[in-house]
């Protein structure tokens, strides 16, 4: 229960302080001047942020174009590599029957050669 009272008291004090600050800003001449200066500063800050966002957007677009170009280059290199690999595989596949035939001949010679009678 005391936590709730402290919380309510803190909210009340914050409300009083905010209300007093707003009354000062809107009710007095010096407060009006301070408010106008603050709004000018905020406007300048927002303008700078907008310029920064535009620059960031331009840089992002440039980076996007560069990524597209590099992606295309990588794609072309992959296609070239795939063609070379396909050619090598084709060559190996054509050689396989010859190797099998040679292995079969050696096997036939080994198993079916005439053994000399041992004396």
N, CA and C atoms as a LAMMPS dump frame, in Angstrom:
ITEM: TIMESTEP
0
ITEM: NUMBER OF ATOMS
357
ITEM: BOX BOUNDS ff ff ff
-5.0000000000000000e+02 5.0000000000000000e+02
-5.0000000000000000e+02 5.0000000000000000e+02
-5.0000000000000000e+02 5.0000000000000000e+02
ITEM: ATOMS id mol type element x y z
1 1 1 N 0.823 -1.186 0
2 1 2 C 0 0 0
3 1 3 C 0.863 1.243 0
4 2 1 N 1.995 1.227 0.721
5 2 2 C 2.855 2.404 0.755
6 2 3 C 3.524 2.627 -0.599
7 3 1 N 3.78 1.536 -1.351
8 3 2 C 4.345 1.68 -2.695
9 3 3 C 3.389 2.458 -3.598
10 4 1 N 2.105 2.161 -3.46
11 4 2 C 1.108 2.84 -4.279
12 4 3 C 1.02 4.317 -3.903
13 5 1 N 1.126 4.648 -2.615
14 5 2 C 1.089 6.042 -2.174
15 5 3 C 2.316 6.785 -2.685
16 6 1 N 3.499 6.148 -2.617
17 6 2 C 4.723 6.773 -3.119
18 6 3 C 4.639 6.994 -4.624
19 7 1 N 4.068 6.019 -5.329
20 7 2 C 3.92 6.113 -6.774
21 7 3 C 2.971 7.258 -7.135
22 8 1 N 1.86 7.37 -6.409
23 8 2 C 0.899 8.443 -6.661
24 8 3 C 1.515 9.797 -6.33
25 9 1 N 2.267 9.872 -5.26
26 9 2 C 2.912 11.117 -4.87
27 9 3 C 3.94 11.531 -5.921
28 10 1 N 4.722 10.563 -6.411
29 10 2 C 5.71 10.859 -7.45
30 10 3 C 5.041 11.354 -8.721
31 11 1 N 3.942 10.731 -9.118
32 11 2 C 3.199 11.172 -10.303
33 11 3 C 2.649 12.576 -10.105
34 12 1 N 2.137 12.856 -8.914
35 12 2 C 1.595 14.181 -8.624
36 12 3 C 2.686 15.24 -8.723
37 13 1 N 3.85 14.967 -8.136
38 13 2 C 4.953 15.939 -8.158
39 13 3 C 5.442 16.161 -9.59
40 14 1 N 5.543 15.089 -10.371
41 14 2 C 5.963 15.228 -11.772
42 14 3 C 4.944 16.07 -12.542
43 15 1 N 3.669 15.85 -12.284
44 15 2 C 2.619 16.634 -12.952
45 15 3 C 2.698 18.108 -12.597
46 16 1 N 2.971 18.413 -11.328
47 16 2 C 3.097 19.803 -10.878
48 16 3 C 4.285 20.468 -11.573
49 17 1 N 5.401 19.758 -11.658
50 17 2 C 6.599 20.331 -12.281
51 17 3 C 6.352 20.582 -13.767
52 18 1 N 5.756 19.613 -14.442
53 18 2 C 5.468 19.776 -15.879
54 18 3 C 4.479 20.923 -16.089
55 19 1 N 3.456 21.001 -15.251
56 19 2 C 2.478 22.086 -15.361
57 19 3 C 3.117 23.449 -15.157
58 20 1 N 4.023 23.546 -14.185
59 20 2 C 4.696 24.821 -13.919
60 20 3 C 5.578 25.206 -15.102
61 21 1 N 6.263 24.243 -15.685
62 21 2 C 7.131 24.532 -16.831
63 21 3 C 6.301 25 -18.019
64 22 1 N 5.177 24.356 -18.267
65 22 2 C 4.312 24.763 -19.388
66 22 3 C 3.709 26.147 -19.139
67 23 1 N 3.309 26.423 -17.914
68 23 2 C 2.776 27.746 -17.578
69 23 3 C 3.837 28.807 -17.817
70 24 1 N 5.084 28.533 -17.424
71 24 2 C 6.177 29.481 -17.639
72 24 3 C 6.393 29.703 -19.133
73 25 1 N 6.403 28.614 -19.912
74 25 2 C 6.66 28.734 -21.35
75 25 3 C 5.549 29.507 -22.07
76 26 1 N 4.313 29.212 -21.727
77 26 2 C 3.213 29.836 -22.45
78 26 3 C 2.715 31.135 -21.808
79 27 1 N 3.048 31.376 -20.556
80 27 2 C 2.474 32.516 -19.849
81 27 3 C 3.37 33.743 -19.747
82 28 1 N 4.678 33.581 -19.878
83 28 2 C 5.565 34.735 -19.711
84 28 3 C 6.254 35.06 -21.028
85 29 1 N 6.712 36.318 -21.13
86 29 2 C 7.415 36.734 -22.354
87 29 3 C 8.727 35.994 -22.518
88 30 1 N 9.479 35.882 -21.449
89 30 2 C 10.758 35.179 -21.553
90 30 3 C 10.512 33.698 -21.864
91 31 1 N 9.431 33.174 -21.352
92 31 2 C 9.073 31.786 -21.649
93 31 3 C 8.714 31.625 -23.121
94 32 1 N 8 32.613 -23.668
95 32 2 C 7.65 32.584 -25.097
96 32 3 C 8.917 32.605 -25.942
97 33 1 N 9.861 33.481 -25.574
98 33 2 C 11.12 33.572 -26.32
99 33 3 C 11.878 32.243 -26.24
100 34 1 N 11.923 31.695 -25.034
101 34 2 C 12.612 30.418 -24.84
102 34 3 C 11.954 29.322 -25.679
103 35 1 N 10.615 29.311 -25.693
104 35 2 C 9.879 28.324 -26.483
105 35 3 C 10.185 28.504 -27.968
106 36 1 N 10.181 29.751 -28.452
107 36 2 C 10.464 30.017 -29.875
108 36 3 C 11.88 29.569 -30.246
109 37 1 N 12.858 29.854 -29.384
110 37 2 C 14.235 29.425 -29.635
111 37 3 C 14.319 27.893 -29.656
112 38 1 N 13.62 27.287 -28.727
113 38 2 C 13.607 25.828 -28.67
114 38 3 C 13.018 25.241 -29.949
115 39 1 N 11.906 25.809 -30.42
116 39 2 C 11.279 25.315 -31.641
117 39 3 C 12.187 25.52 -32.857
118 40 1 N 12.915 26.657 -32.903
119 40 2 C 13.865 26.895 -33.994
120 40 3 C 14.976 25.847 -33.973
121 41 1 N 15.495 25.594 -32.77
122 41 2 C 16.554 24.587 -32.641
123 41 3 C 16.063 23.207 -33.068
124 42 1 N 14.851 22.879 -32.687
125 42 2 C 14.278 21.59 -33.072
126 42 3 C 14.107 21.521 -34.592
127 43 1 N 13.649 22.637 -35.198
128 43 2 C 13.484 22.671 -36.649
129 43 3 C 14.828 22.474 -37.358
130 44 1 N 15.883 23.146 -36.84
131 44 2 C 17.22 22.979 -37.434
132 44 3 C 17.687 21.53 -37.302
133 45 1 N 17.457 20.969 -36.138
134 45 2 C 17.859 19.584 -35.903
135 45 3 C 17.129 18.636 -36.851
136 46 1 N 15.841 18.844 -37.015
137 46 2 C 15.064 17.995 -37.932
138 46 3 C 15.544 18.17 -39.375
139 47 1 N 15.906 19.392 -39.748
140 47 2 C 16.417 19.636 -41.098
141 47 3 C 17.733 18.88 -41.321
142 48 1 N 18.621 18.955 -40.33
143 48 2 C 19.901 18.239 -40.436
144 48 3 C 19.668 16.73 -40.508
145 49 1 N 18.721 16.259 -39.724
146 49 2 C 18.409 14.836 -39.757
147 49 3 C 17.869 14.438 -41.128
148 50 1 N 17.035 15.297 -41.716
149 50 2 C 16.501 15.031 -43.054
150 50 3 C 17.611 14.972 -44.088
151 51 1 N 18.559 15.911 -43.996
152 51 2 C 19.695 15.902 -44.921
153 51 3 C 20.518 14.632 -44.742
154 52 1 N 20.726 14.262 -43.495
155 52 2 C 21.474 13.034 -43.219
156 52 3 C 20.762 11.81 -43.773
157 53 1 N 19.436 11.8 -43.662
158 53 2 C 18.671 10.679 -44.207
159 53 3 C 18.772 10.632 -45.728
160 54 1 N 18.74 11.804 -46.378
161 54 2 C 18.865 11.837 -47.836
162 54 3 C 20.229 11.307 -48.261
163 55 1 N 21.286 11.739 -47.554
164 55 2 C 22.63 11.259 -47.879
165 55 3 C 22.723 9.75 -47.669
166 56 1 N 22.141 9.287 -46.577
167 56 2 C 22.166 7.855 -46.295
168 56 3 C 21.415 7.076 -47.374
169 57 1 N 20.297 7.633 -47.814
170 57 2 C 19.518 6.97 -48.859
171 57 3 C 20.313 6.899 -50.162
172 58 1 N 21.019 7.984 -50.514
173 58 2 C 21.839 7.985 -51.728
174 58 3 C 22.96 6.958 -51.611
175 59 1 N 23.592 6.897 -50.439
176 59 2 C 24.66 5.92 -50.237
177 59 3 C 24.111 4.505 -50.321
178 60 1 N 22.928 4.301 -49.776
179 60 2 C 22.299 2.987 -49.815
180 60 3 C 21.977 2.588 -51.245
181 61 1 N 21.483 3.534 -52.035
182 61 2 C 21.186 3.241 -53.438
183 61 3 C 22.469 2.89 -54.195
184 62 1 N 23.546 3.64 -53.931
185 62 2 C 24.828 3.342 -54.57
186 62 3 C 25.333 1.957 -54.178
187 63 1 N 25.21 1.635 -52.908
188 63 2 C 25.641 0.316 -52.436
189 63 3 C 24.778 -0.78 -53.055
190 64 1 N 23.502 -0.508 -53.211
191 64 2 C 22.602 -1.485 -53.816
192 64 3 C 22.998 -1.764 -55.261
193 65 1 N 23.327 -0.721 -56.003
194 65 2 C 23.767 -0.897 -57.388
195 65 3 C 25.061 -1.7 -57.443
196 66 1 N 25.978 -1.38 -56.547
197 66 2 C 27.258 -2.09 -56.516
198 66 3 C 27.031 -3.569 -56.204
199 67 1 N 26.145 -3.853 -55.277
200 67 2 C 25.84 -5.236 -54.923
201 67 3 C 25.233 -5.967 -56.118
202 68 1 N 24.348 -5.298 -56.854
203 68 2 C 23.753 -5.921 -58.034
204 68 3 C 24.829 -6.255 -59.069
205 69 1 N 25.758 -5.317 -59.298
206 69 2 C 26.834 -5.555 -60.266
207 69 3 C 27.709 -6.718 -59.823
208 70 1 N 28.093 -6.72 -58.556
209 70 2 C 28.953 -7.791 -58.053
210 70 3 C 28.228 -9.134 -58.07
211 71 1 N 26.935 -9.111 -57.797
212 71 2 C 26.15 -10.334 -57.854
213 71 3 C 26.132 -10.891 -59.271
214 72 1 N 25.987 -10.012 -60.24
215 72 2 C 25.998 -10.44 -61.637
216 72 3 C 27.35 -11.04 -62.007
217 73 1 N 28.435 -10.404 -61.55
218 73 2 C 29.777 -10.926 -61.826
219 73 3 C 29.948 -12.315 -61.21
220 74 1 N 29.509 -12.481 -59.974
221 74 2 C 29.619 -13.774 -59.305
222 74 3 C 28.791 -14.82 -60.051
223 75 1 N 27.619 -14.425 -60.486
224 75 2 C 26.752 -15.351 -61.222
225 75 3 C 27.428 -15.805 -62.513
226 76 1 N 28.044 -14.867 -63.218
227 76 2 C 28.74 -15.211 -64.46
228 76 3 C 29.91 -16.154 -64.182
229 77 1 N 30.668 -15.871 -63.124
230 77 2 C 31.802 -16.738 -62.782
231 77 3 C 31.322 -18.127 -62.388
232 78 1 N 30.213 -18.198 -61.663
233 78 2 C 29.66 -19.501 -61.299
234 78 3 C 29.219 -20.28 -62.533
235 79 1 N 28.612 -19.588 -63.47
236 79 2 C 28.191 -20.252 -64.709
237 79 3 C 29.393 -20.771 -65.481
238 80 1 N 30.469 -19.967 -65.55
239 80 2 C 31.687 -20.408 -66.231
240 80 3 C 32.268 -21.624 -65.525
241 81 1 N 32.328 -21.574 -64.212
242 81 2 C 32.846 -22.691 -63.425
243 81 3 C 32.002 -23.942 -63.621
244 82 1 N 30.701 -23.767 -63.682
245 82 2 C 29.806 -24.907 -63.888
246 82 3 C 30.046 -25.525 -65.262
247 83 1 N 30.249 -24.699 -66.283
248 83 2 C 30.524 -25.217 -67.624
249 83 3 C 31.84 -25.989 -67.642
250 84 1 N 32.87 -25.438 -67.016
251 84 2 C 34.16 -26.124 -66.969
252 84 3 C 34.036 -27.453 -66.229
253 85 1 N 33.313 -27.449 -65.131
254 85 2 C 33.118 -28.667 -64.357
255 85 3 C 32.353 -29.703 -65.18
256 86 1 N 31.344 -29.235 -65.88
257 86 2 C 30.558 -30.139 -66.719
258 86 3 C 31.43 -30.769 -67.803
259 87 1 N 32.324 -29.979 -68.395
260 87 2 C 33.229 -30.504 -69.412
261 87 3 C 34.169 -31.551 -68.824
262 88 1 N 34.717 -31.268 -67.64
263 88 2 C 35.619 -32.22 -67
264 88 3 C 34.891 -33.512 -66.65
265 89 1 N 33.686 -33.378 -66.137
266 89 2 C 32.898 -34.56 -65.787
267 89 3 C 32.599 -35.368 -67.042
268 90 1 N 32.258 -34.679 -68.106
269 90 2 C 31.988 -35.361 -69.377
270 90 3 C 33.209 -36.143 -69.841
271 91 1 N 34.396 -35.53 -69.747
272 91 2 C 35.63 -36.214 -70.145
273 91 3 C 35.858 -37.455 -69.288
274 92 1 N 35.679 -37.316 -67.979
275 92 2 C 35.891 -38.44 -67.074
276 92 3 C 34.89 -39.549 -67.357
277 93 1 N 33.635 -39.182 -67.592
278 93 2 C 32.595 -40.176 -67.856
279 93 3 C 32.914 -40.946 -69.139
280 94 1 N 33.472 -40.283 -70.125
281 94 2 C 33.826 -40.958 -71.366
282 94 3 C 34.994 -41.915 -71.151
283 95 1 N 35.879 -41.609 -70.218
284 95 2 C 37.035 -42.461 -69.955
285 95 3 C 36.683 -43.665 -69.083
286 96 1 N 35.618 -43.597 -68.328
287 96 2 C 35.264 -44.666 -67.401
288 96 3 C 35.09 -46.013 -68.109
289 97 1 N 34.34 -46.118 -69.207
290 97 2 C 34.2 -47.438 -69.849
291 97 3 C 35.542 -48.038 -70.283
292 98 1 N 36.458 -47.198 -70.735
293 98 2 C 37.773 -47.703 -71.131
294 98 3 C 38.517 -48.267 -69.922
295 99 1 N 38.448 -47.579 -68.798
296 99 2 C 39.113 -48.054 -67.584
297 99 3 C 38.484 -49.369 -67.113
298 100 1 N 37.176 -49.444 -67.195
299 100 2 C 36.498 -50.677 -66.784
300 100 3 C 36.931 -51.835 -67.671
301 101 1 N 36.989 -51.582 -68.956
302 101 2 C 37.404 -52.626 -69.896
303 101 3 C 38.827 -53.092 -69.59
304 102 1 N 39.735 -52.172 -69.314
305 102 2 C 41.115 -52.534 -68.978
306 102 3 C 41.169 -53.365 -67.704
307 103 1 N 40.388 -52.968 -66.703
308 103 2 C 40.361 -53.7 -65.436
309 103 3 C 39.812 -55.108 -65.663
310 104 1 N 38.775 -55.227 -66.498
311 104 2 C 38.205 -56.545 -66.794
312 104 3 C 39.224 -57.441 -67.495
313 105 1 N 39.985 -56.877 -68.444
314 105 2 C 41.004 -57.659 -69.144
315 105 3 C 42.048 -58.165 -68.168
316 106 1 N 42.51 -57.287 -67.282
317 106 2 C 43.51 -57.699 -66.3
318 106 3 C 42.947 -58.784 -65.388
319 107 1 N 41.694 -58.643 -65.004
320 107 2 C 41.066 -59.646 -64.149
321 107 3 C 40.96 -60.985 -64.85
322 108 1 N 40.569 -60.971 -66.114
323 108 2 C 40.468 -62.22 -66.881
324 108 3 C 41.835 -62.877 -66.983
325 109 1 N 42.843 -62.064 -67.257
326 109 2 C 44.19 -62.626 -67.373
327 109 3 C 44.631 -63.25 -66.054
328 110 1 N 44.304 -62.583 -64.969
329 110 2 C 44.741 -63.061 -63.671
330 110 3 C 44.036 -64.366 -63.294
331 111 1 N 42.731 -64.397 -63.481
332 111 2 C 41.965 -65.563 -63.04
333 111 3 C 41.99 -66.719 -64.036
334 112 1 N 42.107 -66.428 -65.3
335 112 2 C 41.993 -67.489 -66.293
336 112 3 C 43.322 -67.863 -66.947
337 113 1 N 44.417 -67.432 -66.453
338 113 2 C 45.696 -67.839 -67.026
339 113 3 C 45.979 -69.275 -66.619
340 114 1 N 46.704 -69.904 -67.464
341 114 2 C 47.019 -71.283 -67.193
342 114 3 C 48.146 -71.349 -66.185
343 115 1 N 47.894 -72.113 -65.215
344 115 2 C 48.922 -72.296 -64.203
345 115 3 C 49.812 -73.46 -64.622
346 116 1 N 51.049 -73.27 -64.522
347 116 2 C 51.995 -74.343 -64.852
348 116 3 C 51.952 -75.379 -63.747
349 117 1 N 52.046 -76.534 -64.168
350 117 2 C 52.042 -77.617 -63.187
351 117 3 C 53.314 -77.532 -62.362
352 118 1 N 53.118 -77.633 -61.112
353 118 2 C 54.268 -77.544 -60.214
354 118 3 C 54.94 -78.911 -60.145
355 119 1 N 56.185 -78.905 -60.282
356 119 2 C 56.903 -80.175 -60.268
357 119 3 C 57.527 -80.431 -58.93
